[in-house]
Amino acid sequence: MKDSLLDKKLEVEITGLTHEGKGVGRIDGKVVFVPKALPGEKVLCKVIKDRKSFLEGDLLEVIKSNPKRIKPGCEVIGDCGGCQLQHAQYQEQLRLKTNLVDDALQRIGNLSGYELQDIIGMERPWGYRNKVVFQVGKVNGRIKLGFFKQKSKELVPYTKCALLDENVQKVAEDVESLLNKIDQIDAKVARILLRRSLKSGEMLLGFITTTATPNLNDIAKKLIEKYSDLKSIVQNFVDNSSEPWGSKTVLLAGREYITEQLKDITYRISAASFFQINSLQAETLYEKVLQFSEIKGNEIVWDLYCGTGSISLFLAKDSRHVYGIESVKKAVEDAKENAKINDIANVTFLAGKAERESMKLIDKGIRPDVIVVDPPRKGCHKDVLRAIIETLPQRAVYVSCNPATLARDLKILTAGGYQVQEVQPVDMFPHTYHVECVIRIQRKKCL
Ligand SMILES: C[S@@+](CC[C@H](N)C(=O)[O-])C[C@H]1O[C@@H](n2cnc3c(N)ncnc32)[C@H](O)[C@@H]1O
């Protein structure tokens, strides 16, 4: 048995990047992952994990630097666990992400012959997040808003995150200062949710708390009087501070939602609704979906994993009918409401699992000309892929936030008679490792 390399300080050449933004190299033939190291670099790292098939190292020193390495501007970089790629110039981040997608499609999906477009980046890749959830804790006797360190519950106090809109940062600072004026509140407020609409500027504030606290009404009153754009303040009750969101929400001030607009569609967003984090890039993403769907006005479209119906409504005006399927009931209610306020009648939203509801549509004889799927990170259920293969739509459009599961699913669709034609990555989350893709998939001619 080889001696353990744990705690050893070793030099390593970085030759690649993982999907989590970690540099990859080899030590004695064994793969080593080094967060914050970039391809083309030689680094000194301290081994913090020595497992059977891989090592993980902490970056100690960059011996030979990638020319595109920069000094990140953020004060808490490396602590909050948020920006895994801020140490690379933005153009380099984009190049690396395009390569990651290509690599996954070839290596995992065994795919070739597709047209890979350069990733669509942002002109100004800062202040893009329209939603944030701050953790609340006490530091040196004062209540602070911030983020947890990666894989820990240690609070990193910080409200000036540059990925956040400045208006949101200002409200967060005021909330922090108002909470400090109330005794005994720290144990009750677990988190603060803030959302802001890009188009209307409207903001929503949510206190996520473990118990009722009447003082929040006073804070809500002060804030809504101070900020004219703050349109909604709610309180959500969780059983314990690690529960992300509880079933009971009460309105403290204003109305229950804010509105956002993508192109000519208006969306109502309440505290619990799913909505894309980057509104500007969401518009670009949905336009690509529309373009890749090639709908001309007479098609039956299925939008599987439809959330609050954002894509369904985007496609409805150019389709005969759109069927949206989503497992979260509240999101389906929002989707129906969104259809109503936009006066769109040719959509039907179904609450349930895509793998089951799509089978029910087949049983009813409702077959799609085009299928759009936008699954969570784990990708499509195998029965959803089966439904695509069995119903034989001319085209499918796959929207993915995980290149690895995307590649796995595309391999199945390719074996089932489909061809991956075009791959368009979109940078929805600059400075992080996340990458979104829209894929144009066509039924092979011989079928
Ligand atoms: C990445 S989001 C896409 C939302 C939407 N297309 C959008 O752009 O706003 C994935 C959605 O799939 C839903 N979901 C997860 N598993 C599901 C399943 N088995 N069947 C239907 N929907 C599911 C989630 O609740 C979530 O709303």
The ligand as a Tripos MOL2 file, in Angstrom:
@<TRIPOS>MOLECULE
LIG
   27    29     1     0     0
SMALL
NO_CHARGES

@<TRIPOS>ATOM
      1 C1        -34.7700   24.3850  -13.9760 C.3       1 LIG1
      2 S1        -36.4030   24.6130  -13.4170 S.3       1 LIG1
      3 C2        -37.1490   25.1720  -14.9020 C.3       1 LIG1
      4 C3        -38.2620   26.1400  -14.7230 C.3       1 LIG1
      5 C4        -38.7430   26.9260  -15.9380 C.3       1 LIG1
      6 N1        -38.5820   26.2300  -17.1930 N.3       1 LIG1
      7 C5        -38.1220   28.2970  -16.0020 C.2       1 LIG1
      8 O1        -37.3040   28.5830  -16.8710 O.co2     1 LIG1
      9 O2        -38.4830   29.1230  -15.1330 O.co2     1 LIG1
     10 C6        -36.9150   22.9530  -13.2250 C.3       1 LIG1
     11 C7        -38.3370   22.7920  -12.7570 C.3       1 LIG1
     12 O3        -38.6560   21.4000  -12.7650 O.3       1 LIG1
     13 C8        -39.5240   21.1170  -11.6790 C.3       1 LIG1
     14 N2        -39.4720   19.6480  -11.4850 N.ar      1 LIG1
     15 C9        -38.5520   18.9090  -10.8260 C.ar      1 LIG1
     16 N3        -38.8100   17.5890  -10.9580 N.ar      1 LIG1
     17 C10       -39.9240   17.4920  -11.7380 C.ar      1 LIG1
     18 C11       -40.6680   16.3960  -12.2710 C.ar      1 LIG1
     19 N4        -40.3330   15.1220  -12.0180 N.pl3     1 LIG1
     20 N5        -41.7290   16.6690  -13.0310 N.ar      1 LIG1
     21 C12       -42.1040   17.9420  -13.3110 C.ar      1 LIG1
     22 N6        -41.4330   19.0240  -12.8420 N.ar      1 LIG1
     23 C13       -40.3540   18.7990  -12.0680 C.ar      1 LIG1
     24 C14       -38.9980   21.9870  -10.5670 C.3       1 LIG1
     25 O4        -39.9780   22.2160   -9.5970 O.3       1 LIG1
     26 C15       -38.6210   23.2740  -11.3500 C.3       1 LIG1
     27 O5        -39.7020   24.1730  -11.3790 O.3       1 LIG1
@<TRIPOS>BOND
     1     1     2 1
     2     2     3 1
     3     2    10 1
     4     3     4 1
     5     4     5 1
     6     5     6 1
     7     5     7 1
     8     7     8 2
     9     7     9 1
    10    10    11 1
    11    11    12 1
    12    11    26 1
    13    12    13 1
    14    13    14 1
    15    13    24 1
    16    14    15 ar
    17    14    23 ar
    18    15    16 ar
    19    16    17 ar
    20    17    18 ar
    21    17    23 ar
    22    18    19 1
    23    18    20 ar
    24    20    21 ar
    25    21    22 ar
    26    22    23 ar
    27    24    25 1
    28    24    26 1
    29    26    27 1
@<TRIPOS>SUBSTRUCTURE
     1 LIG1         1 GROUP 0 **** ****
